Amino acid sequence: MINTYTFDKETWIDIDHGTPEEIHSIMDTYDIHPFVAKELTSTTLKPRIEFHDGYIYCILHFPTYKHTHSPNNKNQEVDFIIGKNMLITARYDTIDAIHAFAKTLEVKEILDNDHHSKKHHSLLIGMLRGLYRSVFEELEYMEDVTEDITSRIFKGEEKQMVVSISEITRTLLEFKKVTDLHREVLESLHHHGRELFGETFETDMELIILEYLKINTTIKSNLEILRELRETNNSILTAKQNEIIKNLTVMGFVILPLNLIAWIFAMRTEGGMPFTTNPYGFWIVILIMIIASTATMAFAKYKKWL
């Protein structure tokens, strides 16, 4: 499906799961290289950027966590063909940020507070800022998840939180792996885009790079927090395990004299065994055991083992 939008003398063609026929018509209309047109028919594993006569072709992937529409693929790809007064995007999934951006254009609203009126590439800059803002919102949601994990750790659920910490850390590492690949593409757009589109484009790209750097810093900060949280959780688990082992050891220490007494009176020897003829012999032995265990417990408490 192809949707076309016009804003401030710029044209945006959005290809959503485009068919070969639709992409071929775009190729003919805007003089797109056949190799580039072929790339628009399927997803690509890694981002890249190419410079052609009159336009730039680049691919970026944007990671998702909460707002994903494909559980098996949380990296949403957007292909950009950037011309002087034209922007073509191709996507293979429902991307909330692009959908919201299209709605904004439909009602002719201002893109954001520092919208560049009467300048080229306001569509591209506005869209990229929306996409990076969406990634930042995903990171904010993960920060809320991290705070919930922290709260539950100190409520005594540290054992259950081991898996939760590992899952959120894995997601953040995936975000880092995907967004780290953006740096080369953005820097190439920043430096080489000036040759095609002038100084204004270079200045606009600096805003996008700042958005990217904010995301990159946030991911690293959250990973550091999770690393500290994992160490804290492991320390609490270790402390509790040590406490359990200590209690079991003390219990063994308390039971040891009882076992010794029981073993002595279980020996089958001829004569000399006390209380064997006493009608209250059994209760006397039980009383000796109680006294011995009480004395052992008192000694353990005196030593602060309990």
ZIRAPE-V320344 format. One record per residue. N is the residue number from 1. PSI is psi in radians with two decimals (none if undefined). OMEGA is omega in radians with two decimals (none if undefined). BURIAL is I if it has 24 or more other ideal C-beta (glycine too) atoms within 12 Angstrom, else O. Layout:
N,PSI,OMEGA,BURIAL + N,PSI,OMEGA,BURIAL
This chain:
1,2.43,3.14,O + 2,2.26,3.04,I + 3,2.38,-3.12,I + 4,2.32,-3.14,I + 5,2.55,3.08,I + 6,2.29,-3.13,O + 7,2.15,3.06,I + 8,0.81,3.10,I + 9,0.25,3.04,O + 10,2.62,3.13,I + 11,2.29,3.08,I + 12,2.15,3.07,I + 13,2.01,-3.10,I + 14,2.03,-3.14,I + 15,1.97,-3.12,I + 16,1.87,-3.07,I + 17,0.92,-3.06,O + 18,2.48,3.06,I + 19,2.79,3.09,O + 20,-0.63,-3.13,O + 21,-0.74,3.13,O + 22,-0.75,-3.13,I + 23,-0.63,3.11,I + 24,-0.67,3.12,O + 25,-0.65,3.07,O + 26,-0.71,3.13,I + 27,-0.76,-3.14,I + 28,-0.68,-3.07,O + 29,-0.70,-3.03,O + 30,0.23,3.06,I + 31,0.89,3.12,O + 32,2.43,3.14,I + 33,2.42,-3.11,O + 34,-0.63,3.13,O + 35,-0.68,3.10,O + 36,-0.76,3.13,I + 37,-0.67,3.13,I + 38,-0.61,3.12,O + 39,-0.44,-3.09,I + 40,-0.09,-3.09,I + 41,-0.26,-3.10,I + 42,2.86,-3.11,O + 43,2.80,3.13,O + 44,2.52,-3.04,I + 45,-0.68,-3.04,O + 46,2.67,3.12,O + 47,2.74,3.06,I + 48,3.00,-3.12,I + 49,2.44,3.12,I + 50,2.52,3.13,I + 51,2.18,-3.13,I + 52,3.00,3.12,O + 53,1.96,3.05,O + 54,-0.13,3.13,O + 55,2.86,3.09,I + 56,2.35,3.08,I + 57,2.20,3.11,I + 58,2.73,-3.14,I + 59,2.30,3.07,I + 60,2.55,3.06,I + 61,2.39,-3.11,I + 62,2.04,-3.10,I + 63,2.60,3.09,I + 64,2.76,3.12,I + 65,-1.04,-3.12,I + 66,-0.76,-3.03,O + 67,0.90,3.09,I + 68,2.55,3.09,O + 69,0.01,3.10,O + 70,1.64,-3.07,O + 71,-0.50,-3.12,O + 72,-0.16,-3.14,O + 73,1.80,-3.08,O + 74,0.21,3.05,I + 75,1.92,-3.05,I + 76,2.17,-3.09,I + 77,2.42,3.00,I + 78,2.18,3.04,I + 79,2.28,-3.11,I + 80,2.30,2.91,I + 81,1.98,-2.97,I + 82,1.98,3.04,I + 83,-3.10,-3.06,I + 84,-0.81,3.12,I + 85,0.42,-3.02,I + 86,2.44,3.05,I + 87,2.20,3.06,I + 88,2.27,3.05,I + 89,2.48,3.05,I + 90,2.30,-3.13,I + 91,2.80,-3.01,I + 92,0.30,-3.13,I + 93,2.84,3.04,I + 94,2.04,-3.11,O + 95,1.99,-3.03,I + 96,-0.70,-3.09,I + 97,-0.71,3.13,I + 98,-0.66,3.10,I + 99,-0.76,3.12,I + 100,-0.66,3.12,I + 101,-0.71,3.12,I + 102,-0.71,3.10,I + 103,-0.66,3.10,O + 104,-0.76,-3.14,I + 105,-0.61,-3.10,I + 106,-0.59,-3.14,O + 107,0.16,3.05,O + 108,0.65,3.11,O + 109,2.79,3.07,O + 110,2.40,-3.06,O + 111,-0.87,3.04,I + 112,-3.05,-3.01,O + 113,-0.52,3.12,O + 114,0.82,3.07,O + 115,2.37,-3.08,I + 116,1.54,-3.13,I + 117,2.46,3.09,O + 118,0.49,3.04,O + 119,2.68,3.12,I + 120,2.67,2.99,I + 121,0.40,3.03,I + 122,-0.52,3.09,I + 123,-0.84,-3.14,I + 124,-0.84,-3.09,I + 125,-0.77,3.11,I + 126,-0.70,-3.13,I + 127,-0.79,-3.14,I + 128,-0.70,3.10,I + 129,-0.67,3.09,I + 130,-0.70,3.13,I + 131,-0.76,3.13,I + 132,-0.58,3.07,I + 133,-0.65,3.10,I + 134,-0.72,3.09,I + 135,-0.72,3.14,I + 136,-0.65,3.08,I + 137,-0.64,3.07,I + 138,-0.71,3.12,I + 139,-0.66,3.09,I + 140,-0.67,3.09,O + 141,-0.71,3.12,I + 142,-0.55,3.05,I + 143,-0.67,3.08,I + 144,-0.70,3.10,O + 145,-0.71,3.13,I + 146,-0.71,3.10,I + 147,-0.67,3.09,O + 148,-0.71,3.10,O + 149,-0.76,3.13,I + 150,-0.79,-3.14,I + 151,-0.75,-3.10,O + 152,-0.53,3.09,O + 153,-0.79,-3.09,I + 154,0.07,2.99,O + 155,0.14,3.08,O + 156,0.25,-3.13,O + 157,0.57,-3.05,O + 158,-0.54,-3.14,I + 159,-0.73,3.12,O + 160,-0.46,-3.06,O + 161,-0.15,3.12,I + 162,-0.81,3.14,O + 163,-0.71,-3.12,O + 164,-0.74,3.12,I + 165,-0.72,-3.13,I + 166,-0.68,-3.12,O + 167,-0.80,-3.11,O + 168,-0.58,3.08,I + 169,-0.74,3.11,I + 170,-0.72,3.12,O + 171,-0.76,3.13,I + 172,-0.66,3.09,I + 173,-0.63,3.08,O + 174,-0.73,3.06,I + 175,-0.77,-3.12,I + 176,-0.76,-3.12,I + 177,-0.71,-3.11,O + 178,-0.83,-3.05,I + 179,-0.47,3.09,I + 180,-0.53,-3.13,O + 181,-0.21,3.12,I + 182,-0.49,-2.98,I + 183,-0.85,-3.10,O + 184,-0.71,-3.14,O + 185,-0.80,-3.12,I + 186,-0.71,3.13,I + 187,-0.64,3.09,O + 188,-0.73,3.07,I + 189,-0.70,-3.11,I + 190,-0.77,-3.04,I + 191,-0.81,-3.03,O + 192,-0.35,3.12,O + 193,-0.44,3.13,I + 194,-0.62,-3.12,O + 195,-0.57,-3.13,O + 196,-0.66,-2.93,I + 197,-0.08,3.07,I + 198,-3.13,-3.05,O + 199,-0.55,-3.12,O + 200,-0.72,3.13,O + 201,-0.74,3.13,I + 202,-0.74,3.13,I + 203,-0.73,3.12,O + 204,-0.67,-3.13,I + 205,-0.45,3.09,I + 206,-0.59,3.08,O + 207,-0.71,3.14,I + 208,-0.71,3.12,I + 209,-0.65,3.07,I + 210,-0.71,3.08,O + 211,-0.75,3.14,I + 212,-0.79,-3.12,I + 213,-0.61,3.09,O + 214,-0.74,3.11,O + 215,-0.79,-3.12,I + 216,-0.75,3.13,I + 217,-0.70,3.14,O + 218,-0.72,3.13,I + 219,-0.81,-3.14,I + 220,-0.70,3.13,O + 221,-0.76,3.14,O + 222,-0.64,3.09,I + 223,-0.67,3.10,I + 224,-0.72,3.09,O + 225,-0.76,-3.14,I + 226,-0.59,3.08,I + 227,-0.77,3.10,O + 228,-0.66,3.14,O + 229,-0.67,3.11,I + 230,-0.75,3.14,I + 231,-0.71,3.10,O + 232,-0.79,-3.14,O + 233,-0.74,3.12,I + 234,-0.65,3.12,O + 235,-0.74,3.12,O + 236,-0.76,3.11,I + 237,-0.76,-3.14,O + 238,-0.73,3.12,O + 239,-0.72,3.14,O + 240,-0.67,3.10,O + 241,-0.71,3.10,O + 242,-0.67,3.11,O + 243,-0.72,3.12,O + 244,-0.78,-3.13,O + 245,-0.71,3.12,O + 246,-0.76,3.13,O + 247,-0.70,3.11,O + 248,-0.66,3.13,O + 249,-0.76,3.12,O + 250,-0.70,3.10,O + 251,-0.72,3.09,O + 252,-0.66,3.11,O + 253,-0.66,3.13,I + 254,-0.69,-3.08,I + 255,-0.38,-3.07,O + 256,-0.87,3.14,O + 257,-0.54,3.10,I + 258,-0.74,3.09,I + 259,-0.70,-3.14,O + 260,-0.78,3.13,O + 261,-0.81,-3.14,I + 262,-0.68,-3.13,O + 263,-0.71,3.14,O + 264,-0.81,-3.10,O + 265,-0.15,3.07,O + 266,-0.17,-3.14,O + 267,2.39,3.13,O + 268,1.59,3.13,O + 269,2.65,-3.12,O + 270,2.03,3.05,O + 271,2.82,3.07,O + 272,-0.21,-3.13,O + 273,2.04,-3.08,O + 274,2.72,3.03,O + 275,0.07,-3.09,O + 276,-0.49,3.14,O + 277,-0.11,-3.14,O + 278,2.25,-3.13,O + 279,-0.35,3.10,O + 280,0.36,-3.07,O + 281,-0.74,-3.12,O + 282,-0.80,-3.10,O + 283,-0.53,3.07,O + 284,-0.76,3.12,O + 285,-0.73,3.11,I + 286,-0.72,3.13,O + 287,-0.72,3.10,O + 288,-0.72,3.13,O + 289,-0.74,3.14,I + 290,-0.78,3.13,O + 291,-0.75,-3.12,O + 292,-0.77,-3.13,I + 293,-0.66,3.12,I + 294,-0.74,3.13,O + 295,-0.70,3.14,O + 296,-0.74,3.10,I + 297,-0.74,3.13,O + 298,-0.70,3.13,O + 299,-0.70,3.14,O + 300,-0.68,3.11,I + 301,-0.64,3.10,O + 302,-0.65,3.08,O + 303,-0.02,-3.12,O + 304,0.65,3.01,O + 305,-0.32,3.13,O + 306,none,none,O
